[in-house]
Amino acid sequence: MAGALAGLSIHIGHSGLLLIAAGAFALLAVTARGPLGLARVCGPRLHATLDIVVALAVAAAPIVRALRPDITGIAAVEVAALAWVRLSTLTRYTRAKAVAGTPTGVTGPGPGSGTVAPTPESPRDSPAPPPPGALVLRGLGMLAGRSARRLPEAQEKAQEKLRGGARQAGRHAGRVQRTWRKPPT
């Protein structure tokens, strides 16, 4: 995001806000305490808070006349701020828990290490998160169900097909989630 804003600032007049936003987003990315962070200064909670605060500040910055770029720059800044808010709401800011018997700093078994006994922090009977495919199926089923409710009554046959498809997608998503929730034997 920072690179795109910095590159776009070359082509836009009064592009100081785009450079400021690019610097802020780059600073957030560099200071994150994660696998891609270089300085690793900000912890997960602080980073989550700063993500939202910086995105809202960048979105509100065109109100200040001295920072306001031309209309293309305003659109670019607003889209970048919205994308950053969306990215930060989809990001998991929690760390992976260490597995018992591994050295400090190692978060899981290495390649070829076989199975690992469950730890008290992660009991075996806790449900595993559903796979991304199940979430997509569930979302598509909900989307199809909503659109079926919005159809006019004149299209009854199409509406029934859509409802049937939504039910079927929901059933498939439920089956996939149930299989992922079962503890391994």
N, C-alpha and C positions, 0 to 999 in steps of 0.2 A: 504494500500500500504506500509506504514511504517513497519507494523508488518511482512508482507511477505518478505520485503527486509532484515529486521533484522534477521528473521528466516533463510533465505537463506544464510546469511553471515557466518553462522556456518559451512556450507558445502563447502564453496568456499575459495580457498587460496587467500591471499592478498585482503581481503574483506573490507578494510578501506573505500573505496568509497561507498560500499553498506550501511555501517553503517552511513556514512555522509548523503547519500541520504535519508535513513530512518529517521534520525534525522530532516532533513530539511522538509520532507513531514509531519512528526508528528508535528513539530512546526507550520507549516502552518495550519494544521487542528485544533490545540489547540487554536491558536490565532484568528481564524475567528470570526467575529461578526455575528453569526448565531445561530440557535437553538442547534447545537452540539458543538459550540466553548466553551471552558472552560474559557480562559482569556478574550476573546472578545476585542482584542486590535485593530485588523486591520478592517477598514471599507471596504465596498464592492469594491470600485475602487482600493484601495491599495492591497486588497487581490487578485483581478483579475490580477493585474500587477505582483504581487509576484508569483502567480501560474505559469505564463508563464516564468518569469525570472528564477525561481528555476528549472523548468523542462528543459529549454534550458541549464542552467549551468550544471545540472546533465548529460544531454545528451552529452555535450562537454567535460566533465571531464576526460573521458578515454584518451584524447589526452595527458594529463600530465602523464609522465612516472611513477612518484612516486605514483600516485593514481590508476594506471591501474591494475584492477584485471585480473584473467585468462579469457579465452574466454567465459566461461559460465557466469561469473560475468558481462562481458561487455554486453552480450546479455540481461541479466536480467535488467541491469541498463537502457539500451536503450529502452527495452519494457516498463519498468516502467515510463520512461520519456515520451514516446509516449502516454501511457495510461493517464498520468497526464495532458498532453496538451489536449487530446481529452475530458477528463472529464471537464477541465476548459473551453473549448469552448462550451460545452453543458450546463454549469451551468448558471443559471440566478442570477446575482449579485445585483438585485434590491430588495428592501424591499417591503413588502405588505403595502399598504396605510391604514391608520387608518380610521375606519368608524365613521361618525358623531354620536355624542351622546355616544360614548364609552370612558372610561377612558384612559388616556395616557398609551401607552405600550400595549394596547389591539388592535389587528389588525382586528378583525371581530366579528360578533355576536356569542354569546355563544350558547350552545345547548338549544333548545326550545324557543329561543327568537323571532321566527317568522321572518317576512321580515323587511328589513331596508330600509329607504328612501335613494334614490341616493344622493351622495354628489357632490359638484361642481367639485371635482377632478376626479370623475368617473361618467360621465353622463350616463344616461340610454341608449342613442342611440349609444354609442361606441361599436364596435364589440368585442365580447368575444373571447378569444383565442380558436382556434379549439381544439377539444379533441385529445388525443394521437392516438386514433384509426383512425381518419381522416388523420392524418399525415402519419401513417403507410400505409393506403390504397393509399394515393397519391404517396408515395415513391415506393410502389410496382407497381403502374401503370406506373410511369416514368421508373422504371427498366425494366418492360416488354416491354415498347415502345422502349427503347434503344436496348434491345437485339433483338427485331424484326427488327430493321434497320440493324443489323449486320449479320443477317442470309444470306446465299447465295441464289441466285435467284432460284436455283433448288428446294428449299423447299418452293415453293409458297403457298401450302395449309397450311402447318404448320405456315408460316409467317402470313397468313390471320387470322388464329385462334388466334395467339398471339396478333396481332393488335386489333382484336375484344375484346380480354380479357383485353388489356391495356385500350382501350376506355371505356369498361364497368367499370373497376376499377376506372378510372378517373371520370366517371359520378357519381359513388357511393360516391367517396370522395367529389365531388362538392356538392352533395345533403346534405351530413352530415355537411359540412362546412356552407352551406346556412342556415340549420336549427339552427346551433349554433350561427350564426350571428344575427338572428332575435331577437329583444328585447323582453323580457318577457312581457306578457300582464297582 
